Amino acid sequence: MRNHKGQTILEYTVIVVIILGVMIAMKDYIKRGFQGRWKSATDGFGDQYDPTAVNSNTMYATQVNSTSTVTVANGTDTAADGSTVQGQWTSRGDTSNSVETKTMSTQVGN
C-alpha cells in the first residue's frame, strides 16, 4: 500500500503557491479597481473646491466709542512702617463700547 498523505500535502502547497502568484500578479489591477470605486464614491458628494472658481466678497466695519477718566488727588497716607507720606495719587477709569459688523458673500462656480 502506498502513502498518499505526502502527495496530498504537496498538491495543496502547489495550489496555494499558484493562488498567491496569481494574486501578486493581479495586485495592480485590484488596486486600480479599489481606487476607481473610491473616486466614483467621492465624486458623488458634489463638486470639489476650486479656489479659482470662487468669488468672495468680505466687508468689515468696526465702530468704537471709548472714554478715559483720570483723577488726581492730593493727600497723605500712612506707610507700612507707620510714617506719614504726602503726595499725589492718580486713578484711571476706561470705558469702551465696540460694535463689529461683518458682511460676507461667497459664490462657488460660474
C-alpha positions in Angstrom: 0.0 0.0 0.0 1.3 3.4 -0.9 1.4 6.5 1.3 -0.7 9.3 -0.3 -0.6 11.7 2.6 2.7 13.3 1.4 1.4 13.6 -2.1 -1.8 15.4 -0.9 0.2 18.0 1.2 2.4 18.7 -1.8 -0.6 19.2 -4.1 -2.2 21.6 -1.6 1.1 23.5 -1.3 1.3 23.8 -5.1 -2.3 25.1 -5.3 -1.6 27.7 -2.6 1.6 28.9 -4.3 -0.3 29.2 -7.6 -3.1 31.2 -6.0 -0.6 33.5 -4.3 1.3 34.0 -7.6 -2.0 35.0 -9.3 -2.9 37.4 -6.5 0.6 39.0 -6.7 0.4 39.3 -10.5 -3.0 41.0 -10.2 -2.3 43.4 -7.3 -2.1 46.4 -9.7 -5.5 45.6 -11.2 -7.1 45.1 -7.8 -5.6 48.4 -6.5 -6.9 50.3 -9.6 -10.3 48.8 -9.1 -10.4 50.0 -5.4 -9.2 53.4 -6.5 -11.8 53.7 -9.2 -14.6 52.7 -6.7 -13.3 55.3 -4.2 -13.1 58.0 -6.8 -16.7 57.4 -8.0 -17.9 57.4 -4.4 -16.3 60.7 -3.6 -17.4 62.3 -6.9 -20.9 61.5 -5.8 -20.6 64.1 -3.0 -20.6 67.0 -5.4 -18.2 69.5 -6.9 -14.7 69.7 -5.4 -13.5 73.0 -4.0 -11.6 75.0 -6.6 -10.2 78.3 -5.3 -10.1 79.7 -8.9 -13.8 79.3 -9.3 -14.8 81.1 -6.0 -15.9 84.7 -5.9 -15.7 86.0 -2.4 -16.5 89.5 -1.1 -16.0 90.4 2.6 -16.5 93.8 4.3 -15.6 94.5 7.9 -16.9 97.6 9.8 -15.9 98.5 13.4 -17.4 101.3 15.4 -15.7 102.1 18.8 -16.7 104.6 21.5 -14.1 104.9 24.2 -13.9 107.1 27.3 -11.0 107.5 29.7 -11.2 109.3 33.0 -8.1 110.2 35.1 -8.5 111.6 38.6 -5.6 113.2 40.5 -5.8 113.5 44.3 -3.5 115.2 46.8 -3.4 113.7 50.3 -1.5 111.9 52.9 -1.2 108.2 53.6 0.4 106.0 56.3 3.2 103.8 55.1 3.9 100.3 56.4 6.4 101.5 58.9 3.9 104.0 60.4 5.3 107.1 58.9 3.1 109.7 57.1 3.6 110.1 53.4 2.3 113.1 51.4 1.8 113.1 47.7 -0.4 112.8 44.7 -2.3 109.7 43.6 -3.9 109.1 40.3 -6.7 106.7 39.3 -7.8 105.9 35.8 -11.1 104.5 34.6 -11.7 103.3 31.0 -15.0 102.6 29.3 -15.2 101.2 25.8 -18.1 100.0 23.6 -17.4 98.5 20.3 -19.6 97.0 17.5 -18.1 94.9 14.8 -20.1 94.1 11.6 -19.0 91.5 9.1 -20.8 91.2 5.7 -19.7 88.4 3.5 -20.9 86.8 0.3 -19.4 83.8 -1.5 -20.3 82.3 -4.9 -18.9 79.0 -6.0 -18.9 78.2 -9.7 -20.0 80.5 -12.5 
